[in-house]
Amino acid sequence: MVAFIVRRVIAAVLMLVIVSVATFAIFFLIPRALGQTPEGMASRYVGRDATPEAIQGAVKRLHLDDPLIVQYGRFAKGIVAGQDYSLGPRKAECPAPCFGFSFNNNQPVWPTLLDRLPATISLAIGAAVIWVVAGVSIGVISALKRGTVLDRAAMTVALAGVSLPIYFTGLVSLALFAYTLGIFPGGGSYTPITTNPLMWFQALVLPWITLAFLYAALYARLTRAGMLETMGEDYIRTARAKGLKERTVVTKHALRATLTPILTIFGLDLGLLLGGAVLTESTFSIPGIGKLVIDAIRGNDLPVVLGVTLFAAFFIVLANLIVDVLYAVVDPRVRLS
């Protein structure tokens, strides 16, 4: 088991290196290959209304006229060891891990990401608990009650949940439950849990339910399909023939086999959300990482966009690492492969 985990950790580190190269290529190599000049690149660092002098200064400060391999070396070194940025007469220190420096805000990107991370974690974890419990439970019940009215109703709702985009369900839920009925607070009412736990909970209930509705619908359909396939296997008939209780057959044998693909999708979904639930945070005005990247795109703040991209990639790789370890727990055959 230890050797299995070590192999997965090494693979995760290599994947992060590949992600850093791919991210650098997207933001620097491709624009240069398409004819973007260093001055054009610098304008994306200093905002839309920057003067030509400010752009030329950014080219020199960021060394954008250096060869790309040198720029990547400086970029990778900054992530590991940090770097300093020249701001005219003074220098700004960007300690490791340095994901860039926002000249719009005159501060490193990493502290900004950490400041927005609690809101994103609150949204992602709360919604994940709801959609996993609800989605898997509904999927199991639908599979056991196949063809009944309950099964048809659950799959109809699941189809609607998968089909409706989050910005539509979010706006409808805000208009109905917040602004018409007044059951929940409206958008922009997020309060950190350290300030007021009750207000934090009230502000996130509606975003949790709205986000979980989308994912729970997908998980219910996947669980139902997996359970229907598993319940027809020979070992399930053998377990029943041995006189095991139906609850034991369903939970210990059928559901456990069905959870393997669910774990894969859950890891990817949670990793993506921790990297920023862009639509949900924008719809409900939650000051998380997703809202941060939208504001950065509107303000032409490239370092923040680059930092969020790397941050999101880190969470996805981390989520896949955790899923690989959980695979070995759920299915011991994985450790032998």
Phi and psi in degrees as GROMACS dihedral restraints (atoms count N, CA, C in turn):
[ dihedral_restraints ]
;  ai    aj    ak    al  type     phi  dphi    fc
    3     4     5     6     1   -64.1    20    10
    4     5     6     7     1   -43.7    20    10
    6     7     8     9     1   -62.5    20    10
    7     8     9    10     1   -37.9    20    10
    9    10    11    12     1   -61.9    20    10
   10    11    12    13     1   -45.0    20    10
   12    13    14    15     1   -65.7    20    10
   13    14    15    16     1   -41.2    20    10
   15    16    17    18     1   -61.2    20    10
   16    17    18    19     1   -42.7    20    10
   18    19    20    21     1   -61.9    20    10
   19    20    21    22     1   -40.8    20    10
   21    22    23    24     1   -69.2    20    10
   22    23    24    25     1   -36.4    20    10
   24    25    26    27     1   -65.8    20    10
   25    26    27    28     1   -43.8    20    10
   27    28    29    30     1   -61.5    20    10
   28    29    30    31     1   -43.0    20    10
   30    31    32    33     1   -63.1    20    10
   31    32    33    34     1   -37.3    20    10
   33    34    35    36     1   -66.1    20    10
   34    35    36    37     1   -40.6    20    10
   36    37    38    39     1   -63.9    20    10
   37    38    39    40     1   -44.3    20    10
   39    40    41    42     1   -61.9    20    10
   40    41    42    43     1   -38.3    20    10
   42    43    44    45     1   -64.6    20    10
   43    44    45    46     1   -37.8    20    10
   45    46    47    48     1   -64.7    20    10
   46    47    48    49     1   -37.7    20    10
   48    49    50    51     1   -63.7    20    10
   49    50    51    52     1   -44.3    20    10
   51    52    53    54     1   -63.4    20    10
   52    53    54    55     1   -39.1    20    10
   54    55    56    57     1   -63.6    20    10
   55    56    57    58     1   -41.2    20    10
   57    58    59    60     1   -63.1    20    10
   58    59    60    61     1   -39.6    20    10
   60    61    62    63     1   -65.6    20    10
   61    62    63    64     1   -44.7    20    10
   63    64    65    66     1   -64.3    20    10
   64    65    66    67     1   -40.5    20    10
   66    67    68    69     1   -64.5    20    10
   67    68    69    70     1   -43.3    20    10
   69    70    71    72     1   -61.6    20    10
   70    71    72    73     1   -41.4    20    10
   72    73    74    75     1   -63.2    20    10
   73    74    75    76     1   -40.2    20    10
   75    76    77    78     1   -64.0    20    10
   76    77    78    79     1   -41.3    20    10
   78    79    80    81     1   -89.3    20    10
   79    80    81    82     1   -20.9    20    10
   81    82    83    84     1  -125.9    20    10
   82    83    84    85     1   -47.3    20    10
   84    85    86    87     1   -70.4    20    10
   85    86    87    88     1   -48.9    20    10
   87    88    89    90     1   -62.9    20    10
   88    89    90    91     1   -46.7    20    10
   90    91    92    93     1   -59.3    20    10
   91    92    93    94     1   -39.0    20    10
   93    94    95    96     1   -66.7    20    10
   94    95    96    97     1   -38.8    20    10
   96    97    98    99     1   -66.6    20    10
   97    98    99   100     1   -28.3    20    10
   99   100   101   102     1   -87.4    20    10
  100   101   102   103     1     8.6    20    10
  102   103   104   105     1    97.4    20    10
  103   104   105   106     1     9.9    20    10
  105   106   107   108     1   -70.6    20    10
  106   107   108   109     1   130.5    20    10
  108   109   110   111     1   -84.3    20    10
  109   110   111   112     1   161.8    20    10
  111   112   113   114     1   -56.8    20    10
  112   113   114   115     1   -35.3    20    10
  114   115   116   117     1   -66.3    20    10
  115   116   117   118     1   -38.0    20    10
  117   118   119   120     1   -66.3    20    10
  118   119   120   121     1   -37.8    20    10
  120   121   122   123     1   -65.0    20    10
  121   122   123   124     1   -41.2    20    10
  123   124   125   126     1   -65.2    20    10
  124   125   126   127     1   -31.9    20    10
  126   127   128   129     1   -63.9    20    10
  127   128   129   130     1   -22.0    20    10
  129   130   131   132     1   -81.6    20    10
  130   131   132   133     1    -8.4    20    10
  132   133   134   135     1   -97.3    20    10
  133   134   135   136     1   -28.3    20    10
  135   136   137   138     1  -107.2    20    10
  136   137   138   139     1     6.7    20    10
  138   139   140   141     1    96.0    20    10
  139   140   141   142     1   172.5    20    10
  141   142   143   144     1   -75.5    20    10
  142   143   144   145     1   -30.8    20    10
  144   145   146   147     1  -100.6    20    10
  145   146   147   148     1    24.4    20    10
  147   148   149   150     1   -73.2    20    10
  148   149   150   151     1   146.3    20    10
  150   151   152   153     1   -81.0    20    10
  151   152   153   154     1   160.7    20    10
  153   154   155   156     1   -57.3    20    10
  154   155   156   157     1   -35.7    20    10
  156   157   158   159     1   -64.2    20    10
  157   158   159   160     1   -40.7    20    10
  159   160   161   162     1   -65.4    20    10
  160   161   162   163     1   -36.9    20    10
  162   163   164   165     1   -67.2    20    10
  163   164   165   166     1   -44.1    20    10
  165   166   167   168     1   -63.1    20    10
  166   167   168   169     1   -38.0    20    10
  168   169   170   171     1   -63.8    20    10
  169   170   171   172     1   -37.4    20    10
  171   172   173   174     1   -67.7    20    10
  172   173   174   175     1   -35.9    20    10
  174   175   176   177     1   -60.5    20    10
  175   176   177   178     1   -42.8    20    10
  177   178   179   180     1   -72.4    20    10
  178   179   180   181     1   -42.6    20    10
  180   181   182   183     1   -65.4    20    10
  181   182   183   184     1   -38.0    20    10
  183   184   185   186     1   -93.9    20    10
  184   185   186   187     1    -2.8    20    10
  186   187   188   189     1    56.6    20    10
  187   188   189   190     1    42.0    20    10
  189   190   191   192     1   -73.8    20    10
  190   191   192   193     1   -11.2    20    10
  192   193   194   195     1   -92.4    20    10
  193   194   195   196     1     3.3    20    10
  195   196   197   198     1   -77.0    20    10
  196   197   198   199     1   161.6    20    10
  198   199   200   201     1   -58.9    20    10
  199   200   201   202     1   150.7    20    10
  201   202   203   204     1   -62.3    20    10
  202   203   204   205     1   -35.9    20    10
  204   205   206   207     1   -64.8    20    10
  205   206   207   208     1   -35.3    20    10
  207   208   209   210     1   -69.4    20    10
  208   209   210   211     1   -40.1    20    10
  210   211   212   213     1   -63.3    20    10
  211   212   213   214     1   -40.0    20    10
  213   214   215   216     1   -67.4    20    10
  214   215   216   217     1   -39.4    20    10
  216   217   218   219     1   -59.5    20    10
  217   218   219   220     1   -41.7    20    10
  219   220   221   222     1   -67.9    20    10
  220   221   222   223     1   -37.7    20    10
  222   223   224   225     1   -64.2    20    10
  223   224   225   226     1   -46.8    20    10
  225   226   227   228     1   -67.9    20    10
  226   227   228   229     1   -39.1    20    10
  228   229   230   231     1   -63.6    20    10
  229   230   231   232     1   -37.1    20    10
  231   232   233   234     1   -63.4    20    10
  232   233   234   235     1   -37.3    20    10
  234   235   236   237     1   -65.5    20    10
  235   236   237   238     1   -38.7    20    10
  237   238   239   240     1   -85.9    20    10
  238   239   240   241     1   -43.7    20    10
  240   241   242   243     1  -117.7    20    10
  241   242   243   244     1    -5.9    20    10
  243   244   245   246     1    82.2    20    10
  244   245   246   247     1   170.5    20    10
  246   247   248   249     1  -160.0    20    10
  247   248   249   250     1   168.0    20    10
  249   250   251   252     1  -109.1    20    10
  250   251   252   253     1   146.2    20    10
  252   253   254   255     1  -119.0    20    10
  253   254   255   256     1   135.7    20    10
  255   256   257   258     1   -84.3    20    10
  256   257   258   259     1   125.6    20    10
  258   259   260   261     1  -117.9    20    10
  259   260   261   262     1    58.3    20    10
  261   262   263   264     1    77.5    20    10
  262   263   264   265     1  -117.5    20    10
  264   265   266   267     1   -74.3    20    10
  265   266   267   268     1   -13.5    20    10
  267   268   269   270     1  -128.1    20    10
  268   269   270   271     1   167.9    20    10
  270   271   272   273     1  -116.9    20    10
  271   272   273   274     1   143.1    20    10
  273   274   275   276     1  -107.4    20    10
  274   275   276   277     1   127.6    20    10
  276   277   278   279     1   -87.2    20    10
  277   278   279   280     1   132.9    20    10
  279   280   281   282     1  -119.8    20    10
  280   281   282   283     1    92.8    20    10
  282   283   284   285     1   -68.8    20    10
  283   284   285   286     1   160.2    20    10
  285   286   287   288     1   -69.5    20    10
  286   287   288   289     1   143.7    20    10
  288   289   290   291     1   -79.4    20    10
  289   290   291   292     1   120.9    20    10
  291   292   293   294     1   -92.3    20    10
  292   293   294   295     1   106.8    20    10
  294   295   296   297     1   -93.5    20    10
  295   296   297   298     1    15.6    20    10
  297   298   299   300     1   120.2    20    10
  298   299   300   301     1   172.7    20    10
  300   301   302   303     1  -130.1    20    10
  301   302   303   304     1   124.5    20    10
  303   304   305   306     1   -85.7    20    10
  304   305   306   307     1   112.7    20    10
  306   307   308   309     1   -77.8    20    10
  307   308   309   310     1   -16.5    20    10
  309   310   311   312     1   -69.1    20    10
  310   311   312   313     1   -38.9    20    10
  312   313   314   315     1  -103.4    20    10
  313   314   315   316     1    -7.5    20    10
  315   316   317   318     1    56.0    20    10
  316   317   318   319     1    46.7    20    10
  318   319   320   321     1  -156.1    20    10
  319   320   321   322     1   155.6    20    10
  321   322   323   324     1   -62.7    20    10
  322   323   324   325     1   155.6    20    10
  324   325   326   327     1   -74.6    20    10
  325   326   327   328     1   -35.6    20    10
  327   328   329   330     1   -58.3    20    10
  328   329   330   331     1   -48.7    20    10
  330   331   332   333     1   -60.7    20    10
  331   332   333   334     1   -33.7    20    10
  333   334   335   336     1   -64.5    20    10
  334   335   336   337     1   -41.1    20    10
  336   337   338   339     1   -63.8    20    10
  337   338   339   340     1   -43.3    20    10
  339   340   341   342     1   -65.4    20    10
  340   341   342   343     1   -33.2    20    10
  342   343   344   345     1   -68.1    20    10
  343   344   345   346     1   -34.0    20    10
  345   346   347   348     1   -88.3    20    10
  346   347   348   349     1   -15.7    20    10
  348   349   350   351     1   -61.9    20    10
  349   350   351   352     1   -42.0    20    10
  351   352   353   354     1   -56.5    20    10
  352   353   354   355     1   -38.1    20    10
  354   355   356   357     1   -65.9    20    10
  355   356   357   358     1   -41.5    20    10
  357   358   359   360     1   -67.6    20    10
  358   359   360   361     1   -41.6    20    10
  360   361   362   363     1   -62.9    20    10
  361   362   363   364     1   -42.2    20    10
  363   364   365   366     1   -59.7    20    10
  364   365   366   367     1   -43.8    20    10
  366   367   368   369     1   -67.8    20    10
  367   368   369   370     1   -46.9    20    10
  369   370   371   372     1   -68.6    20    10
  370   371   372   373     1   -47.4    20    10
  372   373   374   375     1   -66.2    20    10
  373   374   375   376     1   -45.2    20    10
  375   376   377   378     1   -61.3    20    10
  376   377   378   379     1   -45.2    20    10
  378   379   380   381     1   -67.0    20    10
  379   380   381   382     1   -36.8    20    10
  381   382   383   384     1   -63.4    20    10
  382   383   384   385     1   -42.4    20    10
  384   385   386   387     1   -59.9    20    10
  385   386   387   388     1   -43.0    20    10
  387   388   389   390     1   -66.8    20    10
  388   389   390   391     1   -48.0    20    10
  390   391   392   393     1   -71.5    20    10
  391   392   393   394     1   -32.0    20    10
  393   394   395   396     1   -69.4    20    10
  394   395   396   397     1   -49.3    20    10
  396   397   398   399     1   -62.2    20    10
  397   398   399   400     1   -48.7    20    10
  399   400   401   402     1   -69.7    20    10
  400   401   402   403     1   -46.3    20    10
  402   403   404   405     1   -65.0    20    10
  403   404   405   406     1   -47.6    20    10
  405   406   407   408     1   -66.5    20    10
  406   407   408   409     1   -41.3    20    10
  408   409   410   411     1   -63.0    20    10
  409   410   411   412     1   -46.0    20    10
  411   412   413   414     1   -64.8    20    10
  412   413   414   415     1   -38.8    20    10
  414   415   416   417     1   -63.9    20    10
  415   416   417   418     1   -41.5    20    10
  417   418   419   420     1   -65.5    20    10
  418   419   420   421     1   -46.2    20    10
  420   421   422   423     1   -62.9    20    10
  421   422   423   424     1   -41.6    20    10
  423   424   425   426     1   -63.2    20    10
  424   425   426   427     1   -38.5    20    10
  426   427   428   429     1   -67.5    20    10
  427   428   429   430     1   -40.2    20    10
  429   430   431   432     1   -72.4    20    10
  430   431   432   433     1   -26.9    20    10
  432   433   434   435     1  -108.4    20    10
  433   434   435   436     1    39.4    20    10
  435   436   437   438     1   -57.3    20    10
  436   437   438   439     1   133.2    20    10
  438   439   440   441     1    84.1    20    10
  439   440   441   442     1    -4.9    20    10
  441   442   443   444     1   -84.6    20    10
  442   443   444   445     1   174.1    20    10
  444   445   446   447     1   -62.4    20    10
  445   446   447   448     1   -38.9    20    10
  447   448   449   450     1   -61.1    20    10
  448   449   450   451     1   -42.8    20    10
  450   451   452   453     1   -63.8    20    10
  451   452   453   454     1   -46.4    20    10
  453   454   455   456     1   -65.2    20    10
  454   455   456   457     1   -41.0    20    10
  456   457   458   459     1   -65.3    20    10
  457   458   459   460     1   -43.9    20    10
  459   460   461   462     1   -63.7    20    10
  460   461   462   463     1   -41.7    20    10
  462   463   464   465     1   -72.1    20    10
  463   464   465   466     1   -28.6    20    10
  465   466   467   468     1   -66.8    20    10
  466   467   468   469     1   -45.3    20    10
  468   469   470   471     1   -64.2    20    10
  469   470   471   472     1   -39.3    20    10
  471   472   473   474     1   -63.5    20    10
  472   473   474   475     1   -40.4    20    10
  474   475   476   477     1   -62.8    20    10
  475   476   477   478     1   -40.7    20    10
  477   478   479   480     1   -64.5    20    10
  478   479   480   481     1   -41.0    20    10
  480   481   482   483     1   -64.3    20    10
  481   482   483   484     1   -38.8    20    10
  483   484   485   486     1   -70.7    20    10
  484   485   486   487     1   -33.4    20    10
  486   487   488   489     1   -81.2    20    10
  487   488   489   490     1   -34.5    20    10
  489   490   491   492     1   -80.9    20    10
  490   491   492   493     1   129.1    20    10
  492   493   494   495     1   -71.0    20    10
  493   494   495   496     1   155.1    20    10
  495   496   497   498     1   -66.0    20    10
  496   497   498   499     1   -34.1    20    10
  498   499   500   501     1   -70.0    20    10
  499   500   501   502     1   -26.0    20    10
  501   502   503   504     1   -74.8    20    10
  502   503   504   505     1   -51.7    20    10
  504   505   506   507     1   -64.3    20    10
  505   506   507   508     1   -33.6    20    10
  507   508   509   510     1   -65.4    20    10
  508   509   510   511     1   -46.2    20    10
  510   511   512   513     1   -67.4    20    10
  511   512   513   514     1   -38.8    20    10
  513   514   515   516     1   -65.5    20    10
  514   515   516   517     1   -43.7    20    10
  516   517   518   519     1   -66.1    20    10
  517   518   519   520     1   -36.1    20    10
  519   520   521   522     1   -64.9    20    10
  520   521   522   523     1   -46.5    20    10
  522   523   524   525     1   -63.4    20    10
  523   524   525   526     1   -37.8    20    10
  525   526   527   528     1   -83.8    20    10
  526   527   528   529     1   -54.6    20    10
  528   529   530   531     1   -88.5    20    10
  529   530   531   532     1   -22.0    20    10
  531   532   533   534     1  -100.3    20    10
  532   533   534   535     1   -53.3    20    10
  534   535   536   537     1   -91.0    20    10
  535   536   537   538     1   -22.7    20    10
  537   538   539   540     1   -97.0    20    10
  538   539   540   541     1   -56.4    20    10
  540   541   542   543     1   -87.0    20    10
  541   542   543   544     1   -23.2    20    10
  543   544   545   546     1    69.5    20    10
  544   545   546   547     1    24.7    20    10
  546   547   548   549     1   -74.7    20    10
  547   548   549   550     1   -40.4    20    10
  549   550   551   552     1  -119.4    20    10
  550   551   552   553     1   158.7    20    10
  552   553   554   555     1   -65.3    20    10
  553   554   555   556     1   155.6    20    10
  555   556   557   558     1   -80.0    20    10
  556   557   558   559     1  -176.1    20    10
  558   559   560   561     1   -65.5    20    10
  559   560   561   562     1   151.0    20    10
  561   562   563   564     1    81.1    20    10
  562   563   564   565     1    10.5    20    10
  564   565   566   567     1  -100.9    20    10
  565   566   567   568     1    14.3    20    10
  567   568   569   570     1   -62.8    20    10
  568   569   570   571     1   135.1    20    10
  570   571   572   573     1  -128.5    20    10
  571   572   573   574     1   130.9    20    10
  573   574   575   576     1   -58.0    20    10
  574   575   576   577     1   147.6    20    10
  576   577   578   579     1   -64.7    20    10
  577   578   579   580     1   -28.6    20    10
  579   580   581   582     1   -73.3    20    10
  580   581   582   583     1   -20.5    20    10
  582   583   584   585     1   -84.8    20    10
  583   584   585   586     1   -50.5    20    10
  585   586   587   588     1  -154.4    20    10
  586   587   588   589     1    99.4    20    10
  588   589   590   591     1   -58.5    20    10
  589   590   591   592     1   -37.5    20    10
  591   592   593   594     1   -66.6    20    10
  592   593   594   595     1   -46.1    20    10
  594   595   596   597     1   -66.1    20    10
  595   596   597   598     1   -35.1    20    10
  597   598   599   600     1   -59.9    20    10
  598   599   600   601     1   -45.9    20    10
  600   601   602   603     1   -65.1    20    10
  601   602   603   604     1   -45.6    20    10
  603   604   605   606     1   -62.9    20    10
  604   605   606   607     1   -38.1    20    10
  606   607   608   609     1   -71.9    20    10
  607   608   609   610     1   -22.9    20    10
  609   610   611   612     1  -101.9    20    10
  610   611   612   613     1   -10.4    20    10
  612   613   614   615     1   -59.2    20    10
  613   614   615   616     1   -49.1    20    10
  615   616   617   618     1   -66.3    20    10
  616   617   618   619     1   -45.7    20    10
  618   619   620   621     1   -60.8    20    10
  619   620   621   622     1   -37.8    20    10
  621   622   623   624     1   -59.7    20    10
  622   623   624   625     1   -50.3    20    10
  624   625   626   627     1   -64.9    20    10
  625   626   627   628     1   -42.1    20    10
  627   628   629   630     1   -63.7    20    10
  628   629   630   631     1   -46.1    20    10
  630   631   632   633     1   -68.7    20    10
  631   632   633   634     1   -40.4    20    10
  633   634   635   636     1   -66.9    20    10
  634   635   636   637     1   -29.8    20    10
  636   637   638   639     1   -60.2    20    10
  637   638   639   640     1   -40.7    20    10
  639   640   641   642     1   -65.5    20    10
  640   641   642   643     1   -50.0    20    10
  642   643   644   645     1   -75.6    20    10
  643   644   645   646     1   -37.0    20    10
  645   646   647   648     1   -61.5    20    10
  646   647   648   649     1   -36.0    20    10
  648   649   650   651     1   -62.0    20    10
  649   650   651   652     1   -43.0    20    10
  651   652   653   654     1   -66.4    20    10
  652   653   654   655     1   -43.1    20    10
  654   655   656   657     1   -68.0    20    10
  655   656   657   658     1   -34.6    20    10
  657   658   659   660     1   -64.2    20    10
  658   659   660   661     1   -42.7    20    10
  660   661   662   663     1   -66.8    20    10
  661   662   663   664     1   -42.3    20    10
  663   664   665   666     1   -66.9    20    10
  664   665   666   667     1   -41.5    20    10
  666   667   668   669     1   -65.2    20    10
  667   668   669   670     1   -42.6    20    10
  669   670   671   672     1   -60.4    20    10
  670   671   672   673     1   -46.7    20    10
  672   673   674   675     1   -63.6    20    10
  673   674   675   676     1   -42.1    20    10
  675   676   677   678     1   -66.1    20    10
  676   677   678   679     1   -40.6    20    10
  678   679   680   681     1   -65.7    20    10
  679   680   681   682     1   -41.2    20    10
  681   682   683   684     1   -62.4    20    10
  682   683   684   685     1   -38.6    20    10
  684   685   686   687     1   -70.4    20    10
  685   686   687   688     1   -42.3    20    10
  687   688   689   690     1   -70.0    20    10
  688   689   690   691     1   -38.2    20    10
  690   691   692   693     1   -65.0    20    10
  691   692   693   694     1   -15.2    20    10
  693   694   695   696     1   -94.8    20    10
  694   695   696   697     1     2.7    20    10
  696   697   698   699     1   -74.4    20    10
  697   698   699   700     1   159.3    20    10
  699   700   701   702     1   -65.0    20    10
  700   701   702   703     1   -38.3    20    10
  702   703   704   705     1   -69.7    20    10
  703   704   705   706     1   -22.6    20    10
  705   706   707   708     1   -71.6    20    10
  706   707   708   709     1   -42.5    20    10
  708   709   710   711     1   -63.7    20    10
  709   710   711   712     1   -37.2    20    10
  711   712   713   714     1   -64.9    20    10
  712   713   714   715     1   -41.9    20    10
  714   715   716   717     1   -61.9    20    10
  715   716   717   718     1   -39.8    20    10
  717   718   719   720     1   -68.6    20    10
  718   719   720   721     1   -38.6    20    10
  720   721   722   723     1   -66.2    20    10
  721   722   723   724     1   -26.0    20    10
  723   724   725   726     1   -77.0    20    10
  724   725   726   727     1    -5.4    20    10
  726   727   728   729     1    89.3    20    10
  727   728   729   730     1    16.2    20    10
  729   730   731   732     1   -68.6    20    10
  730   731   732   733     1   149.8    20    10
  732   733   734   735     1   -64.9    20    10
  733   734   735   736     1   149.8    20    10
  735   736   737   738     1   -61.7    20    10
  736   737   738   739     1   -36.2    20    10
  738   739   740   741     1   -62.9    20    10
  739   740   741   742     1   -39.9    20    10
  741   742   743   744     1   -67.0    20    10
  742   743   744   745     1   -40.0    20    10
  744   745   746   747     1   -62.1    20    10
  745   746   747   748     1   -43.2    20    10
  747   748   749   750     1   -71.7    20    10
  748   749   750   751     1   -50.1    20    10
  750   751   752   753     1   -79.0    20    10
  751   752   753   754     1   -42.6    20    10
  753   754   755   756     1   -85.0    20    10
  754   755   756   757     1   -32.1    20    10
  756   757   758   759     1  -106.5    20    10
  757   758   759   760     1   -57.4    20    10
  759   760   761   762     1   -71.8    20    10
  760   761   762   763     1   -50.7    20    10
  762   763   764   765     1   -66.2    20    10
  763   764   765   766     1   -37.1    20    10
  765   766   767   768     1   -62.2    20    10
  766   767   768   769     1   -39.9    20    10
  768   769   770   771     1   -69.5    20    10
  769   770   771   772     1   -32.1    20    10
  771   772   773   774     1   -73.3    20    10
  772   773   774   775     1   -25.5    20    10
  774   775   776   777     1   -70.9    20    10
  775   776   777   778     1   -18.1    20    10
  777   778   779   780     1   -60.1    20    10
  778   779   780   781     1   -53.7    20    10
  780   781   782   783     1   -68.0    20    10
  781   782   783   784     1   -28.7    20    10
  783   784   785   786     1   -63.4    20    10
  784   785   786   787     1   -39.6    20    10
  786   787   788   789     1   -60.8    20    10
  787   788   789   790     1   -40.8    20    10
  789   790   791   792     1   -59.6    20    10
  790   791   792   793     1   -50.6    20    10
  792   793   794   795     1   -67.7    20    10
  793   794   795   796     1   -38.7    20    10
  795   796   797   798     1   -62.1    20    10
  796   797   798   799     1   -42.6    20    10
  798   799   800   801     1   -61.0    20    10
  799   800   801   802     1   -44.7    20    10
  801   802   803   804     1   -65.2    20    10
  802   803   804   805     1   -44.4    20    10
  804   805   806   807     1   -63.9    20    10
  805   806   807   808     1   -45.6    20    10
  807   808   809   810     1   -66.9    20    10
  808   809   810   811     1   -38.9    20    10
  810   811   812   813     1   -62.2    20    10
  811   812   813   814     1   -42.2    20    10
  813   814   815   816     1   -63.4    20    10
  814   815   816   817     1   -42.5    20    10
  816   817   818   819     1   -67.9    20    10
  817   818   819   820     1   -38.4    20    10
  819   820   821   822     1   -65.8    20    10
  820   821   822   823     1   -26.5    20    10
  822   823   824   825     1   -78.1    20    10
  823   824   825   826     1    -2.7    20    10
  825   826   827   828     1   127.5    20    10
  826   827   828   829     1   111.7    20    10
  828   829   830   831     1   -87.6    20    10
  829   830   831   832     1    84.5    20    10
  831   832   833   834     1   -60.1    20    10
  832   833   834   835     1   -53.3    20    10
  834   835   836   837     1   -67.8    20    10
  835   836   837   838     1   -43.2    20    10
  837   838   839   840     1   -66.2    20    10
  838   839   840   841     1   -44.8    20    10
  840   841   842   843     1   -66.4    20    10
  841   842   843   844     1   -35.8    20    10
  843   844   845   846     1   -70.4    20    10
  844   845   846   847     1   -40.5    20    10
  846   847   848   849     1   -64.1    20    10
  847   848   849   850     1   -43.5    20    10
  849   850   851   852     1   -98.6    20    10
  850   851   852   853     1     7.3    20    10
  852   853   854   855     1    54.0    20    10
  853   854   855   856     1    47.0    20    10
  855   856   857   858     1   -90.7    20    10
  856   857   858   859     1   124.8    20    10
  858   859   860   861     1   -76.9    20    10
  859   860   861   862     1    65.1    20    10
  861   862   863   864     1  -106.4    20    10
  862   863   864   865     1  -166.0    20    10
  864   865   866   867     1   -69.6    20    10
  865   866   867   868     1   -36.7    20    10
  867   868   869   870     1   -61.7    20    10
  868   869   870   871     1   -43.5    20    10
  870   871   872   873     1   -65.2    20    10
  871   872   873   874     1   -35.3    20    10
  873   874   875   876     1   -62.7    20    10
  874   875   876   877     1   -44.4    20    10
  876   877   878   879     1   -70.3    20    10
  877   878   879   880     1   -33.6    20    10
  879   880   881   882     1   -63.5    20    10
  880   881   882   883     1   -44.7    20    10
  882   883   884   885     1   -63.8    20    10
  883   884   885   886     1   -35.9    20    10
  885   886   887   888     1   -68.2    20    10
  886   887   888   889     1   -38.7    20    10
  888   889   890   891     1   -65.3    20    10
  889   890   891   892     1   -42.8    20    10
  891   892   893   894     1   -64.7    20    10
  892   893   894   895     1   -34.1    20    10
  894   895   896   897     1   -91.8    20    10
  895   896   897   898     1     6.1    20    10
  897   898   899   900     1    57.5    20    10
  898   899   900   901     1    42.8    20    10
  900   901   902   903     1  -101.7    20    10
  901   902   903   904     1    85.2    20    10
  903   904   905   906     1   -61.5    20    10
  904   905   906   907     1   -42.5    20    10
  906   907   908   909     1   -57.4    20    10
  907   908   909   910     1   -37.1    20    10
  909   910   911   912     1   -68.0    20    10
  910   911   912   913     1   -42.5    20    10
  912   913   914   915     1   -61.2    20    10
  913   914   915   916     1   -43.4    20    10
  915   916   917   918     1   -63.3    20    10
  916   917   918   919     1   -43.4    20    10
  918   919   920   921     1   -64.1    20    10
  919   920   921   922     1   -41.8    20    10
  921   922   923   924     1   -64.9    20    10
  922   923   924   925     1   -37.7    20    10
  924   925   926   927     1   -61.8    20    10
  925   926   927   928     1   -46.4    20    10
  927   928   929   930     1   -65.9    20    10
  928   929   930   931     1   -39.3    20    10
  930   931   932   933     1   -62.6    20    10
  931   932   933   934     1   -45.6    20    10
  933   934   935   936     1   -65.0    20    10
  934   935   936   937     1   -40.4    20    10
  936   937   938   939     1   -62.1    20    10
  937   938   939   940     1   -38.5    20    10
  939   940   941   942     1   -61.0    20    10
  940   941   942   943     1   -43.9    20    10
  942   943   944   945     1   -66.7    20    10
  943   944   945   946     1   -36.9    20    10
  945   946   947   948     1   -66.3    20    10
  946   947   948   949     1   -44.1    20    10
  948   949   950   951     1   -64.3    20    10
  949   950   951   952     1   -41.2    20    10
  951   952   953   954     1   -63.7    20    10
  952   953   954   955     1   -41.8    20    10
  954   955   956   957     1   -63.2    20    10
  955   956   957   958     1   -39.7    20    10
  957   958   959   960     1   -65.5    20    10
  958   959   960   961     1   -36.5    20    10
  960   961   962   963     1   -62.9    20    10
  961   962   963   964     1   -44.9    20    10
  963   964   965   966     1   -63.9    20    10
  964   965   966   967     1   -39.6    20    10
  966   967   968   969     1   -63.0    20    10
  967   968   969   970     1   -41.6    20    10
  969   970   971   972     1   -59.8    20    10
  970   971   972   973     1   -41.6    20    10
  972   973   974   975     1   -66.9    20    10
  973   974   975   976     1   -41.5    20    10
  975   976   977   978     1   -66.1    20    10
  976   977   978   979     1   -31.5    20    10
  978   979   980   981     1   -54.7    20    10
  979   980   981   982     1   -46.1    20    10
  981   982   983   984     1   -65.1    20    10
  982   983   984   985     1   -26.9    20    10
  984   985   986   987     1   -77.9    20    10
  985   986   987   988     1   -45.2    20    10
  987   988   989   990     1   -71.3    20    10
  988   989   990   991     1   -43.1    20    10
  990   991   992   993     1  -127.4    20    10
  991   992   993   994     1    99.5    20    10
  993   994   995   996     1   -59.7    20    10
  994   995   996   997     1   -18.7    20    10
  996   997   998   999     1   -63.8    20    10
  997   998   999  1000     1   -24.5    20    10
  999  1000  1001  1002     1   -64.1    20    10
 1000  1001  1002  1003     1   -35.7    20    10
 1002  1003  1004  1005     1   -65.2    20    10
 1003  1004  1005  1006     1   -23.7    20    10
 1005  1006  1007  1008     1   -91.4    20    10
 1006  1007  1008  1009     1   -10.4    20    10
